[in-house]
Structure formats: structure tokens, C-alpha cells
């Protein structure tokens, strides 16, 4: 039985993409070429590896065995490339990062200038993106690193072929009109007006946790973006829970931020692809720099 690792990689791509057509786009091959590789693999192993259905292709039991082998090979090659990259010289190339406002403002913008001095041959491109679109771009290869909130719905759904790396853990804080008496605990927030939070926002679970047990009135208005929350609070429309990064250096007039016990923390993660050729040396270099810069941030409010 002659099993070609390159054909295993094609099978893994079909499985991850959900079909031959989608895998062809990812592999930059024609659908016919992908089908031929799968057919040759099936001929070599003597069993069917794909169950072709109208909505896509599903691995057979034998296909799952081979796909798992492909993932192990991919992981070994990734580790090998990392070891070899460490022996090579200057870091060069382009790394595209998908992120959102607070991370871009407080972490990535300063990092661009630092990396430019340290690695002249390395180009860092920052893209503010909707997280769902960014996840698609990560799969397609248009984005190399994706910074996410671990508490958000998409933060819980790491796609196969990707890896999540912890970047930062920061406190959630309460933002409120400056004239509001300073609370000592969440119990002091009971009779205040709360802003609502979009269920897909990471702040939603933190807000629900803070409100649990309080006889508070139903939330009014609603926010997803933390800058919107700050604007609503600045207008005297309610209080909100936001991460510390959202208020560092940009707290609007008439708004104060208060840390309270029991609010918990927001966790930021960096998601990258793990394929036969990724993460590349330059991607790992940028990831290490992001983690180091995050460790230097003072998130105390």
C-alpha cells in the first residue's frame, strides 16, 4: 500500500473545506485536479475515503483514519519548519492581522513602529474586520493572524486547522456617568440604569454575570461596539461593562471607569492556521511580539 502524503493533504483540505470545489479554491487547483488526487488515493489504499453528497463530501471511516494521519504529518512538518526557521537569518515577509478597535489602538499600532525598527524586512498589515468575515479570510489565507475575544461566540469556535494562542487577560470594568456615586461592589449597581449588550458581544456574558441576583430594571438601548457604549454612557443613558483596553487613554468627558470584584476578565486570543507550511516564521515572529507587547500593558483602571 503506497500512501502519498501529498494526496493525504488534499484529502484533509476537502474535509476542512467541506467539499471538492471549496478545497480547490483553498489549494489553488481545479476541482478536476482535486478529484483526481482523491481517486488516486482511493486506488492506492483500496477503499473509498469520501462519501460524496449533494451538499458536500463527508469522510468515510477509512477517510477519517487517513485525515487524522494527515493532521499528524502536518503537525510534524510545522514543528520541523519552526526548528529550521530558528536556524535561519533575517525575518522577512508580510503578515496580515485581522483585529478590532481596542486591540488596534492600544496594541497593534505601537507594535507596527517597533517591528519596523527591529525587522526592516517585515511588513505588518492591520485590517479592522467583522469577526465572521475575518474567520473566513483566515481560512482562505488572506489573513495570517486573527485577534479575538475568547468569550465571544466565534472565540469558542476554533475551526480545524487553526490554533488559538492566549494574548492578554484584562479586567472588565463598569463605565458610568461621572456624577454617579462610586460603587464598592456590584450590589451598589442594583438601582442604576443598565445598557443592553448584543448577545454576540463578549461583554454580554460579563454583563449577565454582573446583573445576576440584582433587582435591576431591564436594560435600555443596546451596544456591540465599546465606543458606542462609552458614547451612550457619556450621554447619561445608562451604565455598561467594557474591557479595560476600551477606556485606557480614551475615556470621554463625564464618564468614569470603576473596577469591581467579581466582574471577571476578558481574554484575548490570537488564532492562526496550522498547515504543512504554516505558521510561517514571520507570523510566529509577529505573534511573539504581540504577546510580549500585551504583557507590557498596564490594564489597571
C-alpha positions in Angstrom: 0.0 0.0 0.0 1.7 3.2 -1.2 0.2 6.3 0.6 1.4 9.6 -0.8 1.5 12.4 1.9 0.6 15.0 -0.8 -2.6 13.2 -1.6 -3.4 13.0 2.2 -3.0 16.7 2.3 -5.6 17.1 -0.5 -8.0 14.8 1.4 -7.5 16.9 4.6 -8.3 20.1 2.6 -11.5 18.6 1.2 -12.5 17.6 4.7 -11.8 21.0 6.2 -13.4 22.9 3.3 -16.4 20.7 3.2 -16.2 19.7 -0.4 -14.1 19.4 -3.6 -15.0 22.8 -5.0 -14.1 24.6 -1.8 -10.9 22.7 -1.4 -9.9 23.5 -4.9 -10.2 27.2 -4.1 -8.1 26.8 -0.9 -5.4 24.7 -2.7 -5.5 26.9 -5.9 -6.2 23.8 -8.0 -9.0 22.9 -10.4 -11.8 20.8 -9.0 -10.9 18.1 -11.5 -7.3 18.0 -10.2 -8.6 17.6 -6.6 -10.9 14.8 -7.7 -8.1 13.0 -9.5 -5.9 13.2 -6.4 -8.7 11.7 -4.3 -9.3 9.0 -6.8 -5.6 8.0 -6.9 -5.5 7.9 -3.1 -8.6 5.6 -3.1 -6.9 3.4 -5.7 -3.7 3.2 -3.6 -5.4 2.3 -0.4 -8.2 0.2 -1.9 -11.1 1.8 -0.1 -13.4 4.7 -0.5 -12.3 7.8 1.5 -15.1 10.2 0.6 -18.8 9.9 0.7 -19.9 12.4 -2.0 -23.2 14.0 -1.1 -25.2 16.9 -2.8 -24.2 19.3 0.0 -20.5 18.3 0.0 -18.1 15.5 0.8 -18.0 13.6 4.1 -15.2 11.4 5.2 -15.8 7.7 5.4 -14.4 5.7 8.3 -11.3 5.0 6.3 -11.1 8.6 5.2 -11.2 9.7 8.9 -8.2 7.5 9.6 -6.3 9.0 6.7 -7.3 12.5 7.6 -6.0 12.1 11.2 -2.7 10.8 9.8 -2.6 13.8 7.5 -3.0 16.1 10.5 -0.2 14.4 12.4 2.1 14.7 9.4 1.1 18.4 9.1 1.9 19.0 12.7 5.3 17.3 12.5 6.2 19.3 9.4 5.1 22.5 11.1 7.3 21.8 14.1 10.2 20.9 11.8 9.8 24.2 9.8 9.8 26.1 13.1 13.0 24.5 14.1 14.7 25.1 10.8 13.4 28.7 10.7 15.1 29.4 14.0 18.4 28.5 12.4 18.0 30.9 9.5 18.7 34.6 9.3 16.6 37.8 9.0 12.9 37.7 9.2 11.2 39.0 6.1 7.7 38.9 4.6 4.2 40.3 5.1 1.9 39.4 8.0 -1.8 40.4 7.8 -3.7 40.8 11.1 -7.4 41.0 11.5 -8.5 42.8 14.7 -10.9 45.2 16.3 -10.7 48.8 17.6 -9.4 48.4 21.1 -6.7 46.0 20.1 -5.6 48.0 17.1 -5.4 51.3 19.1 -3.7 50.0 22.2 -1.6 47.1 21.0 -1.1 46.9 17.2 -0.4 50.5 16.2 2.5 50.8 18.6 3.7 47.4 17.5 4.0 48.4 13.9 6.6 51.0 14.7 8.5 48.7 17.0 8.7 45.9 14.4 9.6 48.2 11.6 12.8 49.2 13.6 13.6 45.6 14.7 12.8 43.8 11.4 13.1 46.2 8.4 12.2 43.3 6.0 9.0 42.5 7.8 5.7 44.2 6.8 2.8 44.3 9.2 -0.7 45.0 7.7 -3.6 45.7 10.1 -7.2 45.2 9.0 -10.2 46.1 11.1 -12.7 43.4 10.3 -16.0 41.9 11.3 -15.1 38.7 13.1 -17.1 36.4 11.0 -15.6 37.7 7.8 -12.2 37.7 9.4 -12.6 34.0 10.2 -13.3 33.3 6.6 -10.3 35.3 5.5 -8.1 33.4 7.9 -9.3 30.1 6.4 -8.6 31.4 2.9 -5.2 32.7 3.7 -6.0 36.4 3.2 -5.4 36.9 7.0 -2.5 35.3 8.9 -3.4 36.2 12.5 -6.9 36.9 13.9 -7.2 38.6 17.3 -10.4 37.5 19.0 -12.2 37.8 22.3 -12.3 34.3 23.8 -15.7 35.0 25.4 -17.3 35.8 22.0 -19.2 33.1 20.1 -16.6 32.9 17.4 -13.9 32.8 20.1 -15.4 29.5 21.2 -15.4 28.0 17.7 -11.8 27.3 16.6 -12.0 25.8 13.1 -10.0 22.7 12.4 -6.6 23.6 11.0 -6.3 26.6 13.3 -4.7 27.1 16.7 -5.6 29.7 19.5 -2.8 31.3 21.5 -3.5 33.4 24.7 -2.5 37.0 24.3 -3.9 39.0 27.1 -6.2 38.8 30.1 -7.6 42.1 31.3 -10.3 43.1 33.7 -13.9 44.1 32.8 -14.8 47.5 34.3 -18.0 49.4 34.8 -18.3 52.7 33.0 -20.8 55.2 34.4 -21.6 58.9 34.4 -19.0 60.8 36.4 -21.7 62.2 38.8 -22.7 58.6 39.9 -21.6 57.6 43.4 -18.6 55.3 43.3 -19.8 51.7 43.8 -17.9 49.4 46.2 -19.5 46.2 44.9 -21.8 45.0 42.1 -24.7 45.2 44.7 -24.3 49.0 44.5 -25.3 48.9 40.8 -28.8 47.5 41.5 -30.8 50.6 41.1 -28.8 52.1 38.2 -30.0 52.0 34.6 -28.1 49.4 32.5 -27.3 49.4 28.8 -28.2 46.3 26.9 -25.5 44.3 25.1 -25.7 42.4 21.8 -25.8 38.7 22.6 -22.9 38.1 20.1 -20.7 40.6 22.1 -18.1 39.3 24.5 -19.4 41.8 27.1 -22.8 40.1 27.1 -21.8 37.2 29.4 -19.9 39.6 31.7 -22.9 41.8 32.0 -25.3 39.0 32.7 -22.9 37.7 35.4 -22.7 41.2 37.0 -26.5 41.6 36.9 -27.3 38.2 38.3 -29.1 38.5 41.6 -29.7 42.2 41.2 -33.3 43.6 41.2 -32.3 45.8 38.3 -34.7 47.2 35.7 -34.5 45.7 32.2 -31.6 47.2 30.1 -32.3 50.1 27.8 -30.7 50.8 24.4 -28.0 48.4 23.3 -24.4 48.2 22.1 -22.0 45.9 20.4 -19.1 48.3 19.9 -17.4 49.5 23.1 -17.0 53.1 21.7 -20.8 53.1 21.3 -21.2 52.0 24.9 -19.0 54.9 26.0 -21.0 57.4 23.9 -24.2 56.2 25.4 -22.8 56.4 29.0 -21.4 59.9 28.2 -24.9 60.9 27.2 -26.2 59.8 30.6 -28.3 56.9 29.2 -27.0 54.1 31.4 -24.0 52.2 32.7 -22.1 49.5 30.9 -19.4 46.9 31.2 -16.4 47.2 28.9 -12.9 45.8 28.9 -10.1 47.9 30.4 -8.4 48.5 27.0 -11.6 50.2 25.8 -11.1 53.1 28.3 -7.3 53.4 28.5 -6.4 56.9 27.2 -9.8 57.5 25.6 -12.3 57.9 28.4 -14.8 60.5 27.3 -15.6 63.6 29.4 -18.3 63.0 32.0 -17.5 59.2 32.2 -15.6 57.3 34.8 -14.5 53.7 34.9 -14.5 51.6 38.0 -13.0 48.2 38.8 -15.1 46.0 40.9 -14.5 42.5 42.4 -16.4 39.7 40.7 -16.6 41.2 37.2 -14.1 38.8 35.8 -11.7 39.2 32.9 -11.8 39.5 29.1 -9.4 37.1 27.4 -7.8 38.0 24.0 -6.5 35.2 21.8 -4.6 35.1 18.5 -5.8 32.5 16.0 -3.6 31.3 13.2 -3.6 28.5 10.6 -1.7 25.2 11.2 -1.0 23.7 7.8 2.0 21.9 6.2 3.6 25.3 5.6 2.1 27.4 8.4 2.5 29.3 10.6 5.4 30.9 8.8 8.4 32.2 10.5 7.3 35.8 10.1 3.9 35.0 11.5 5.4 33.4 14.6 7.7 36.5 15.0 4.7 38.8 14.9 2.8 36.6 17.3 5.6 36.6 19.8 5.9 40.4 19.6 2.1 40.8 20.2 2.3 38.6 23.3 5.3 40.5 24.6 3.7 43.9 24.0 0.5 42.7 25.6 2.4 41.7 28.7 3.8 45.3 29.0 0.3 46.9 29.0 -1.0 48.3 32.3 -4.7 47.5 32.3 -5.3 48.7 35.8 -8.1 51.3 35.9 
